[in-house]
Amino acid sequence: MGHWSRYRPGGPMSAEGHVITLRLLKGFALLVDHKRVPVSSSAQRLLAFLALQDMPRTRTYVAGTLWPDVTASRANANLRSSLWRATRTGHQVIDASTQELAISKNIDVDLHTAARHAHRLLDMSHPCDDILTAQTRADLSADLLPEWSENEWVLIEQEQYHELRLYALEAMTERLTAAGRHGEAVAAGLAAVRAEPLRESAHRVLMNAHLAAGNRGAALLQYEQCGRVLREELGLEPSQTLRNLVSPHTESGALKIPARRVVRPPASDVLRDATGEAERVTFSQAEPRPLPRSRRAGTGPPMPSRPQ
């Protein structure tokens, strides 16, 4: 599983001349001519599973993976039922033979497109200005079937795409920074940090984007944010690599994070106690508001980039 970018994308139209799109990012949706088509839950699972494969799969393999906790005969019966429900969409969404099943070549799968773009971004030996777009950033900012976590085959694919998109967002940030497109670079870097707040490399490329734009204060505040979340979640300090990135931009090379501004009331403002006597109020430095905790328990092993 997981070699989605190797799957040969199909033509843009079905035999009937319809544009069929399968969305797996942010959630499941089947669209025909940009209109959503209702699909039963069992047919959704079958379509999603086949779309995540890099080749046709035998009926036995599909049935055993999707229904691992029942007998083979029951799993095969469930598969036949799901295939029948898939035909009720009114369009050929599955290529089926007596032995094998595959997602139809006429379906455009958003995950396939996003994965191909991710691998292009990771290949620094070739330019890819045509995909340095807001749409690419949006696709790479979305999780794969985020509400489907009950099956092992879904979890494996989710984690693999999560790692791939993190590396791709970082590469996109670096490419946009090098091109002088600083606002877009910061947006891509923020997307990477939101996806995994504990990932120092995401903070690093975002800090570089701020520095390239001449925004040293923003880079220092991003360093502060990274340090705070690392300390709260893992009890760690930022790496020396991150410290070296910001040290040249501070006074005497010492890290001195800019204090957040505290608004104090005029000296005449007082509080009165129960006896009516006035006592002056003392305002202390406000504590910085803690960041929300990471939504993920772990990131898994880093995934190396792969050629297309």
Residue frames as qw, qx, qy, qz and C-alpha x, y, z in Angstrom:
[[0.000, 0.887, 0.462, 0.000, 0.00, 0.00, 0.00],
 [0.316, -0.805, -0.035, 0.501, 0.90, 3.65, -0.08],
 [0.392, -0.146, 0.486, 0.768, 2.47, 4.00, -3.54],
 [0.372, 0.723, 0.497, -0.305, -0.37, 6.24, -4.65],
 [0.155, 0.784, -0.252, -0.546, 1.74, 8.47, -6.90],
 [0.166, -0.272, 0.854, 0.410, 2.74, 5.43, -8.96],
 [0.446, 0.460, 0.757, -0.127, -0.84, 4.59, -9.79],
 [0.204, 0.149, 0.520, 0.816, -1.53, 5.63, -13.35],
 [0.271, 0.386, 0.350, -0.810, -4.08, 8.45, -13.29],
 [0.430, 0.454, 0.766, 0.152, -7.10, 7.84, -15.46],
 [0.159, 0.394, 0.411, 0.806, -8.62, 10.03, -18.12],
 [0.106, -0.004, 0.303, -0.947, -10.63, 13.05, -17.08],
 [0.637, 0.051, -0.020, -0.769, -13.97, 11.60, -18.25],
 [0.594, 0.016, 0.788, -0.163, -15.90, 8.38, -18.02],
 [0.252, 0.160, 0.815, 0.496, -17.18, 6.51, -21.05],
 [0.088, 0.758, 0.645, 0.025, -20.43, 8.48, -20.70],
 [0.278, 0.619, 0.091, 0.729, -18.56, 11.78, -20.82],
 [0.497, -0.839, -0.152, -0.162, -18.86, 12.55, -17.08],
 [0.253, 0.587, -0.555, 0.532, -16.11, 13.94, -14.87],
 [0.824, -0.471, -0.306, -0.079, -15.85, 11.64, -11.84],
 [0.169, 0.621, -0.527, 0.554, -13.79, 12.66, -8.81],
 [0.781, -0.425, -0.449, 0.091, -13.07, 10.70, -5.65],
 [0.028, -0.754, 0.347, -0.557, -12.05, 12.81, -2.67],
 [0.801, -0.261, -0.491, 0.222, -10.23, 11.17, 0.22],
 [0.349, 0.126, -0.340, 0.864, -8.60, 14.27, 1.72],
 [0.267, -0.169, 0.266, -0.911, -10.58, 15.85, 4.58],
 [0.591, 0.144, 0.630, -0.483, -13.17, 13.09, 4.18],
 [0.348, 0.153, 0.856, 0.350, -14.86, 10.80, 1.66],
 [0.449, 0.606, 0.197, -0.627, -16.83, 12.22, -1.26],
 [0.450, 0.177, 0.734, 0.478, -17.69, 10.93, -4.73],
 [0.249, 0.646, 0.087, -0.716, -18.54, 13.64, -7.24],
 [0.496, 0.350, 0.674, 0.420, -19.94, 13.33, -10.75],
 [0.205, 0.646, 0.306, 0.669, -19.73, 16.54, -12.78],
 [0.117, 0.301, -0.371, 0.870, -18.85, 18.31, -9.51],
 [0.640, -0.386, -0.023, -0.664, -22.07, 17.14, -7.82],
 [0.224, -0.338, 0.850, -0.337, -21.88, 14.87, -4.79],
 [0.692, -0.030, -0.596, -0.406, -23.27, 11.35, -5.25],
 [0.686, -0.465, 0.380, -0.411, -24.59, 9.37, -2.24],
 [0.593, 0.309, -0.743, 0.022, -22.61, 6.20, -1.54],
 [0.841, -0.481, -0.183, -0.163, -23.35, 3.57, 1.11],
 [0.407, -0.789, 0.457, -0.055, -20.80, 3.12, 3.91],
 [0.834, -0.131, 0.505, 0.177, -19.70, -0.33, 2.72],
 [0.680, 0.625, 0.220, 0.315, -19.20, 0.91, -0.83],
 [0.012, -0.964, 0.226, -0.140, -17.25, 3.90, 0.51],
 [0.629, -0.571, 0.518, 0.096, -14.83, 1.57, 2.28],
 [0.824, 0.208, 0.456, 0.264, -14.38, -0.50, -0.85],
 [0.465, 0.838, 0.089, 0.271, -13.78, 2.51, -3.10],
 [0.213, -0.913, 0.337, -0.085, -11.35, 4.11, -0.63],
 [0.759, -0.363, 0.516, 0.160, -9.41, 0.87, -0.21],
 [0.771, 0.400, 0.377, 0.322, -9.05, 0.31, -3.96],
 [0.260, 0.941, -0.022, 0.217, -8.02, 3.94, -4.51],
 [0.392, -0.819, 0.419, -0.013, -5.17, 3.47, -2.02],
 [0.867, -0.077, 0.441, 0.220, -3.71, 0.49, -3.89],
 [0.000, 0.671, -0.483, -0.563, -0.95, 0.75, -6.47],
 [0.172, 0.165, -0.872, -0.427, -2.28, -2.16, -8.53],
 [0.737, -0.197, -0.335, -0.553, -5.39, -4.32, -9.01],
 [0.250, -0.330, 0.811, -0.413, -6.02, -6.62, -6.07],
 [0.297, -0.134, -0.921, -0.213, -7.53, -10.08, -5.96],
 [0.566, -0.512, -0.275, -0.584, -11.04, -10.41, -4.59],
 [0.802, -0.334, -0.453, 0.203, -9.71, -12.69, -1.84],
 [0.465, 0.042, -0.283, 0.838, -7.14, -10.09, -0.75],
 [0.184, -0.391, -0.074, -0.899, -9.71, -7.28, -0.71],
 [0.706, -0.474, -0.370, -0.374, -12.30, -9.29, 1.23],
 [0.778, -0.251, -0.432, 0.380, -9.74, -10.52, 3.78],
 [0.339, 0.125, -0.222, 0.905, -8.36, -7.02, 4.39],
 [0.289, -0.376, -0.103, -0.875, -11.67, -5.21, 4.69],
 [0.792, -0.389, -0.025, -0.469, -13.38, -7.88, 6.81],
 [0.351, 0.445, -0.793, 0.224, -10.57, -9.62, 8.73],
 [0.273, -0.206, 0.734, -0.587, -12.69, -10.69, 11.70],
 [0.810, 0.169, 0.234, -0.511, -15.21, -12.88, 9.88],
 [0.750, 0.002, 0.634, 0.191, -15.01, -16.15, 7.99],
 [0.189, -0.201, 0.592, 0.757, -13.81, -16.16, 4.39],
 [0.077, 0.479, 0.804, 0.344, -17.28, -17.00, 3.10],
 [0.098, -0.841, -0.449, 0.285, -18.82, -14.12, 5.06],
 [0.230, -0.596, 0.220, 0.737, -16.08, -11.72, 3.88],
 [0.168, 0.051, 0.721, 0.671, -16.68, -12.70, 0.26],
 [0.003, 0.682, 0.723, 0.112, -20.41, -12.19, 0.70],
 [0.175, -0.810, -0.193, 0.526, -19.77, -8.74, 2.17],
 [0.234, -0.345, 0.469, 0.779, -17.57, -7.92, -0.82],
 [0.120, 0.364, 0.785, 0.486, -20.27, -8.95, -3.30],
 [0.090, -0.813, -0.554, 0.154, -22.77, -6.78, -1.44],
 [0.227, -0.708, 0.061, 0.666, -20.42, -3.78, -1.48],
 [0.225, -0.073, 0.641, 0.731, -19.76, -4.21, -5.20],
 [0.048, 0.599, 0.752, 0.273, -23.49, -4.26, -5.88],
 [0.168, -0.854, -0.335, 0.360, -23.97, -1.11, -3.81],
 [0.287, -0.471, 0.314, 0.773, -21.15, 0.59, -5.74],
 [0.188, 0.250, 0.723, 0.617, -22.97, -0.05, -9.02],
 [0.023, -0.772, -0.632, 0.070, -25.97, 1.84, -7.67],
 [0.187, -0.582, 0.037, 0.791, -24.06, 5.10, -8.13],
 [0.601, 0.728, 0.263, -0.197, -25.01, 4.75, -11.79],
 [0.355, 0.837, -0.411, -0.060, -21.41, 5.01, -12.98],
 [0.929, 0.089, -0.275, 0.232, -18.52, 2.60, -13.44],
 [0.236, -0.883, 0.337, -0.227, -16.37, 3.37, -10.42],
 [0.601, -0.441, 0.666, 0.032, -14.73, -0.05, -10.10],
 [0.568, 0.457, -0.608, -0.315, -13.01, -2.13, -12.77],
 [0.684, -0.263, 0.612, -0.296, -13.90, -5.73, -11.90],
 [0.529, 0.294, -0.740, -0.294, -12.93, -9.07, -13.35],
 [0.864, -0.271, -0.376, -0.196, -13.66, -12.55, -12.09],
 [0.793, -0.132, -0.373, 0.463, -10.43, -12.50, -10.07],
 [0.429, -0.090, -0.185, 0.880, -9.37, -8.86, -9.52],
 [0.033, -0.907, -0.420, 0.016, -10.69, -5.43, -8.56],
 [0.439, -0.039, 0.004, 0.898, -9.32, -1.92, -9.12],
 [0.126, 0.693, 0.272, -0.656, -10.53, 1.64, -8.93],
 [0.622, 0.676, 0.374, 0.130, -11.74, 2.76, -12.34],
 [0.547, -0.032, 0.196, 0.813, -9.10, 4.46, -14.49],
 [0.075, 0.640, 0.397, 0.653, -11.67, 7.12, -15.35],
 [0.462, -0.836, -0.296, 0.022, -11.78, 8.42, -11.78],
 [0.301, 0.635, -0.314, 0.639, -9.63, 11.35, -10.68],
 [0.707, -0.538, -0.408, 0.212, -8.50, 10.72, -7.08],
 [0.058, -0.959, 0.127, -0.248, -7.40, 13.82, -5.14],
 [0.721, -0.591, 0.335, 0.140, -4.90, 11.81, -3.07],
 [0.819, 0.215, 0.305, 0.435, -3.10, 10.62, -6.21],
 [0.325, 0.828, 0.068, 0.452, -2.70, 14.21, -7.40],
 [0.384, -0.886, 0.201, -0.165, -1.51, 15.43, -3.99],
 [0.837, -0.356, 0.338, 0.242, 1.02, 12.60, -3.68],
 [0.714, 0.446, 0.218, 0.495, 2.45, 13.26, -7.16],
 [0.072, 0.909, -0.044, 0.407, 2.81, 16.95, -6.28],
 [0.641, -0.731, 0.233, -0.007, 4.47, 16.04, -2.98],
 [0.858, -0.087, 0.310, 0.400, 7.10, 13.90, -4.69],
 [0.493, 0.683, 0.143, 0.519, 7.78, 16.65, -7.24],
 [0.227, -0.928, 0.114, -0.273, 8.29, 19.15, -4.43],
 [0.768, -0.552, 0.302, 0.122, 10.73, 16.80, -2.73],
 [0.805, 0.228, 0.264, 0.479, 12.81, 16.38, -5.90],
 [0.164, -0.865, 0.033, 0.474, 15.02, 19.46, -5.59],
 [0.443, -0.190, 0.584, 0.653, 16.81, 18.63, -8.85],
 [0.137, 0.431, 0.661, 0.599, 13.83, 19.82, -10.90],
 [0.166, -0.012, 0.152, -0.974, 11.77, 23.03, -10.81],
 [0.068, -0.466, -0.878, -0.082, 8.06, 22.82, -10.10],
 [0.055, 0.086, 0.135, -0.986, 6.81, 26.39, -10.24],
 [0.414, -0.205, -0.549, -0.696, 3.54, 25.21, -11.78],
 [0.614, -0.447, -0.647, -0.065, 2.46, 23.53, -8.53],
 [0.294, -0.113, -0.460, 0.830, 3.58, 26.24, -6.09],
 [0.285, -0.423, -0.376, -0.773, -0.06, 27.21, -5.67],
 [0.436, -0.264, 0.430, -0.745, -2.64, 27.73, -2.95],
 [0.894, 0.004, -0.172, -0.414, -4.44, 24.58, -4.14],
 [0.706, 0.239, -0.618, 0.250, -1.33, 22.45, -3.64],
 [0.023, 0.310, -0.610, 0.729, -0.87, 23.93, -0.18],
 [0.671, -0.169, 0.170, -0.702, -4.52, 23.20, 0.66],
 [0.901, 0.089, -0.383, -0.183, -4.24, 19.58, -0.51],
 [0.588, 0.240, -0.628, 0.449, -1.06, 19.05, 1.52],
 [0.183, -0.323, 0.465, -0.804, -2.69, 20.65, 4.56],
 [0.791, -0.146, -0.035, -0.593, -5.48, 18.06, 4.63],
 [0.383, -0.299, 0.861, -0.150, -5.39, 14.71, 6.37],
 [0.375, 0.060, -0.817, -0.433, -6.38, 11.47, 4.67],
 [0.617, -0.392, -0.608, -0.311, -9.85, 10.27, 5.74],
 [0.025, 0.429, -0.557, 0.711, -9.46, 11.88, 9.18],
 [0.658, -0.243, 0.292, -0.651, -12.60, 10.28, 10.63],
 [0.942, 0.104, -0.280, -0.153, -11.69, 6.75, 9.54],
 [0.018, 0.643, -0.702, 0.307, -9.52, 5.28, 12.28],
 [0.818, -0.233, 0.352, -0.390, -11.18, 2.01, 13.10],
 [0.971, 0.222, 0.070, 0.058, -9.21, -0.20, 10.70],
 [0.650, -0.479, 0.330, 0.489, -5.51, -0.97, 10.58],
 [0.575, 0.339, 0.459, 0.587, -5.27, -0.51, 6.81],
 [0.060, 0.926, 0.233, 0.290, -6.61, 3.04, 7.19],
 [0.503, -0.833, 0.111, 0.199, -4.20, 3.94, 10.00],
 [0.708, -0.156, 0.389, 0.568, -1.17, 2.80, 8.00],
 [0.404, 0.570, 0.412, 0.585, -2.16, 4.88, 4.99],
 [0.184, -0.958, -0.182, -0.124, -3.00, 7.90, 7.14],
 [0.588, -0.696, 0.200, 0.359, 0.38, 7.89, 8.83],
 [0.646, 0.056, 0.436, 0.624, 2.28, 7.44, 5.59],
 [0.246, 0.734, 0.361, 0.520, 0.50, 10.32, 3.88],
 [0.367, -0.923, -0.100, 0.063, 0.86, 12.49, 6.99],
 [0.631, -0.479, 0.295, 0.535, 4.64, 12.08, 6.88],
 [0.517, 0.328, 0.483, 0.626, 4.77, 12.64, 3.13],
 [0.068, 0.870, 0.338, 0.354, 2.76, 15.85, 3.28],
 [0.474, -0.838, 0.020, 0.270, 4.87, 17.24, 6.15],
 [0.595, -0.235, 0.405, 0.654, 8.07, 16.83, 4.14],
 [0.350, 0.528, 0.525, 0.570, 6.35, 18.29, 1.07],
 [0.141, -0.950, -0.266, -0.082, 5.06, 21.35, 2.95],
 [0.525, -0.691, 0.193, 0.458, 8.56, 22.02, 4.25],
 [0.529, 0.047, 0.520, 0.669, 10.00, 21.66, 0.74],
 [0.171, 0.770, 0.487, 0.376, 7.29, 23.97, -0.60],
 [0.317, -0.924, -0.093, 0.196, 8.18, 26.56, 2.05],
 [0.551, -0.451, 0.369, 0.597, 11.85, 26.42, 1.05],
 [0.430, 0.347, 0.574, 0.605, 11.07, 26.72, -2.65],
 [0.013, 0.891, 0.391, 0.231, 8.78, 29.72, -2.10],
 [0.444, -0.815, 0.056, 0.370, 11.35, 31.37, 0.17],
 [0.552, -0.188, 0.469, 0.664, 14.05, 30.95, -2.47],
 [0.277, 0.540, 0.575, 0.549, 11.69, 32.46, -5.07],
 [0.074, 0.060, -0.154, 0.984, 11.12, 35.53, -2.90],
 [0.471, -0.439, -0.479, -0.597, 7.43, 34.71, -2.45],
 [0.107, 0.214, -0.717, 0.655, 7.64, 35.35, 1.27],
 [0.573, -0.101, 0.247, -0.775, 3.93, 35.59, 2.12],
 [0.882, 0.103, -0.316, -0.336, 3.19, 32.27, 0.44],
 [0.531, 0.285, -0.726, 0.332, 6.27, 30.73, 2.07],
 [0.184, -0.210, 0.610, -0.742, 5.05, 31.75, 5.52],
 [0.766, -0.008, 0.027, -0.642, 1.60, 30.32, 4.75],
 [0.833, 0.184, -0.517, -0.071, 3.11, 26.96, 3.76],
 [0.312, 0.290, -0.721, 0.547, 5.37, 26.96, 6.82],
 [0.440, -0.181, 0.415, -0.775, 2.43, 27.68, 9.11],
 [0.868, 0.050, -0.225, -0.439, 0.54, 24.78, 7.52],
 [0.674, 0.231, -0.667, 0.218, 3.47, 22.46, 8.34],
 [0.029, 0.241, -0.651, 0.720, 3.64, 23.69, 11.95],
 [0.659, -0.108, 0.161, -0.727, -0.13, 23.30, 12.40],
 [0.861, 0.114, -0.432, -0.243, 0.07, 19.74, 11.07],
 [0.853, -0.180, -0.379, 0.312, 2.79, 18.80, 13.57],
 [0.182, -0.947, 0.101, -0.243, 3.67, 21.40, 16.25],
 [0.742, -0.570, 0.316, 0.157, 6.44, 19.19, 17.70],
 [0.829, 0.333, 0.220, 0.392, 8.36, 19.05, 14.42],
 [0.358, -0.689, 0.110, 0.621, 11.44, 21.28, 14.67],
 [0.380, 0.032, 0.574, 0.725, 12.13, 21.17, 10.93],
 [0.080, 0.744, 0.589, 0.303, 8.72, 22.75, 10.31],
 [0.282, -0.901, -0.145, 0.295, 9.53, 25.59, 12.71],
 [0.509, -0.383, 0.353, 0.685, 12.93, 25.98, 11.07],
 [0.312, 0.331, 0.584, 0.672, 11.65, 26.52, 7.52],
 [0.090, -0.874, -0.456, -0.143, 9.01, 28.93, 8.84],
 [0.423, -0.777, 0.021, 0.466, 11.64, 30.90, 10.74],
 [0.466, -0.106, 0.480, 0.736, 13.79, 31.04, 7.60],
 [0.169, 0.641, 0.584, 0.468, 10.80, 32.40, 5.66],
 [0.252, -0.925, -0.256, 0.126, 10.31, 35.14, 8.27],
 [0.496, -0.579, 0.235, 0.603, 14.00, 36.03, 8.20],
 [0.425, 0.199, 0.567, 0.677, 14.09, 36.13, 4.38],
 [0.021, 0.802, 0.483, 0.352, 11.21, 38.62, 4.51],
 [0.207, 0.456, -0.263, 0.825, 13.18, 40.74, 7.01],
 [0.611, -0.594, -0.104, -0.512, 10.83, 39.95, 9.89],
 [0.360, 0.310, -0.765, 0.435, 13.34, 39.13, 12.64],
 [0.393, -0.206, 0.505, -0.740, 10.80, 39.65, 15.42],
 [0.866, 0.066, -0.081, -0.489, 8.43, 37.12, 13.86],
 [0.718, 0.296, -0.621, 0.111, 11.29, 34.61, 13.59],
 [0.082, 0.302, -0.714, 0.627, 12.19, 35.11, 17.25],
 [0.617, -0.098, 0.323, -0.710, 8.59, 34.70, 18.35],
 [0.883, 0.169, -0.334, -0.284, 8.35, 31.50, 16.29],
 [0.471, 0.316, -0.735, 0.371, 11.47, 30.24, 18.08],
 [0.268, -0.223, 0.575, -0.740, 9.80, 31.07, 21.41],
 [0.809, 0.026, 0.016, -0.587, 6.67, 29.19, 20.36],
 [0.785, 0.258, -0.563, -0.020, 8.68, 26.15, 19.32],
 [0.233, 0.311, -0.740, 0.549, 10.59, 26.13, 22.59],
 [0.484, -0.179, 0.410, -0.752, 7.43, 26.41, 24.65],
 [0.889, 0.069, -0.117, -0.437, 5.63, 23.51, 22.97],
 [0.679, 0.308, -0.643, 0.174, 8.74, 21.30, 23.12],
 [0.019, 0.294, -0.695, 0.656, 9.16, 21.98, 26.83],
 [0.623, -0.094, 0.296, -0.718, 5.49, 21.43, 27.64],
 [0.907, 0.167, -0.160, -0.352, 5.05, 18.25, 25.57],
 [0.900, 0.220, -0.328, 0.184, 8.46, 16.57, 25.70],
 [0.634, -0.732, 0.081, 0.236, 10.56, 18.38, 28.29],
 [0.733, 0.132, 0.242, 0.622, 13.06, 19.34, 25.58],
 [0.057, -0.755, 0.066, 0.650, 14.79, 22.55, 24.56],
 [0.662, 0.730, -0.038, -0.165, 15.10, 23.66, 20.91],
 [0.900, 0.065, 0.118, 0.414, 18.07, 22.18, 19.08],
 [0.406, -0.528, 0.191, 0.721, 21.33, 24.04, 18.56],
 [0.313, 0.289, 0.604, 0.673, 20.41, 24.32, 14.88],
 [0.074, -0.830, -0.494, -0.247, 17.41, 26.46, 15.76],
 [0.428, -0.796, -0.090, 0.418, 19.39, 28.50, 18.28],
 [0.469, -0.218, 0.382, 0.766, 22.07, 29.20, 15.68],
 [0.229, 0.565, 0.602, 0.515, 19.38, 30.36, 13.27],
 [0.162, -0.909, -0.325, -0.205, 18.19, 33.19, 15.51],
 [0.631, -0.547, -0.089, 0.543, 21.33, 34.05, 17.49],
 [0.433, 0.093, 0.235, 0.865, 22.87, 36.31, 14.78],
 [0.083, -0.599, -0.410, -0.683, 19.71, 38.41, 14.83],
 [0.538, -0.776, -0.328, 0.027, 19.76, 39.17, 18.56],
 [0.062, -0.936, 0.274, -0.213, 21.81, 41.66, 20.56],
 [0.183, -0.668, 0.716, -0.091, 25.40, 40.42, 21.03],
 [0.483, 0.197, -0.827, -0.208, 24.33, 37.07, 19.65],
 [0.095, 0.032, 0.861, -0.499, 22.48, 36.24, 22.87],
 [0.207, -0.447, -0.780, -0.387, 18.97, 34.88, 22.62],
 [0.049, 0.237, 0.460, -0.854, 16.67, 37.51, 24.01],
 [0.052, 0.510, 0.797, 0.321, 13.08, 36.93, 23.03],
 [0.098, -0.327, -0.041, -0.939, 11.10, 40.18, 22.77],
 [0.078, 0.243, 0.774, -0.579, 8.80, 40.63, 25.76],
 [0.021, -0.592, -0.706, -0.388, 5.14, 40.74, 25.02],
 [0.032, -0.367, 0.069, -0.927, 3.66, 44.17, 25.62],
 [0.261, -0.491, -0.772, 0.308, 1.73, 44.59, 28.87],
 [0.085, -0.627, -0.229, -0.740, -0.81, 47.41, 29.02],
 [0.319, -0.265, -0.639, 0.648, -0.80, 49.10, 32.45],
 [0.086, -0.848, -0.503, -0.141, -3.58, 51.32, 33.78],
 [0.109, 0.749, -0.153, 0.636, -2.96, 54.96, 34.72],
 [0.320, 0.122, -0.695, 0.633, -1.41, 55.52, 38.17],
 [0.359, -0.178, 0.246, -0.883, -4.67, 56.99, 39.39],
 [0.744, -0.138, -0.504, -0.415, -6.57, 53.75, 38.95],
 [0.126, -0.321, 0.777, -0.526, -7.26, 52.21, 42.36],
 [0.546, -0.325, -0.743, -0.211, -9.27, 49.52, 43.98],
 [0.345, -0.483, 0.346, -0.726, -11.16, 50.11, 47.20],
 [0.249, -0.030, -0.948, 0.195, -11.51, 47.50, 49.92],
 [0.326, -0.591, -0.730, -0.111, -14.52, 46.89, 52.11],
 [0.339, -0.607, -0.369, 0.616, -13.62, 49.76, 54.45],
 [0.293, 0.929, 0.228, 0.003, -13.58, 52.22, 51.57],
 [0.327, -0.761, 0.370, 0.420, -9.85, 52.84, 51.80],
 [0.693, 0.680, -0.199, -0.132, -8.01, 53.03, 48.51],
 [0.655, -0.451, 0.529, 0.297, -5.12, 50.75, 47.75],
 [0.321, 0.670, -0.469, -0.477, -2.96, 50.95, 44.67],
 [0.962, 0.179, 0.176, -0.107, -3.02, 48.02, 42.29],
 [0.239, -0.605, 0.680, 0.339, 0.22, 46.28, 41.37],
 [0.861, 0.445, -0.019, -0.246, 0.35, 44.73, 37.91],
 [0.553, -0.447, 0.645, 0.280, 2.90, 42.00, 37.23],
 [0.182, 0.397, -0.701, -0.564, 4.26, 40.75, 33.93],
 [0.850, 0.143, 0.111, -0.494, 1.60, 38.66, 32.21],
 [0.546, -0.219, 0.791, 0.167, 2.45, 35.05, 31.64],
 [0.293, 0.270, -0.618, -0.678, 2.41, 34.02, 27.97],
 [0.826, 0.079, 0.187, -0.525, -0.64, 32.02, 27.00],
 [0.473, -0.251, 0.826, 0.178, 0.30, 28.34, 26.52],
 [0.377, 0.256, -0.626, -0.633, -0.06, 26.80, 23.09],
 [0.895, -0.018, 0.089, -0.436, -2.68, 24.10, 22.51],
 [0.560, -0.366, 0.736, 0.105, -1.24, 20.65, 22.83],
 [0.192, 0.290, -0.767, -0.539, -0.42, 18.64, 19.76],
 [0.802, 0.065, 0.076, -0.590, -3.36, 16.66, 18.47],
 [0.840, 0.275, -0.463, -0.064, -1.16, 13.75, 17.55],
 [0.820, -0.550, 0.158, 0.025, 0.33, 11.26, 19.96],
 [0.573, -0.426, 0.519, 0.470, 3.36, 10.68, 17.74],
 [0.413, 0.698, -0.266, -0.522, 4.67, 11.17, 14.30],
 [0.955, 0.187, 0.224, 0.060, 6.18, 7.79, 13.51],
 [0.642, -0.266, 0.364, 0.620, 9.48, 7.31, 11.72],
 [0.184, 0.665, -0.218, -0.691, 10.51, 9.89, 9.12],
 [0.795, 0.415, 0.442, 0.026, 9.60, 8.89, 5.61],
 [0.369, -0.343, 0.448, 0.739, 12.38, 9.33, 3.04],
 [0.478, 0.603, -0.079, -0.634, 11.53, 11.09, -0.17],
 [0.664, 0.111, 0.709, 0.208, 10.98, 8.86, -3.17],
 [0.007, 0.238, -0.499, -0.833, 11.44, 9.62, -6.82],
 [0.668, 0.296, 0.080, -0.678, 8.39, 9.76, -9.05]]
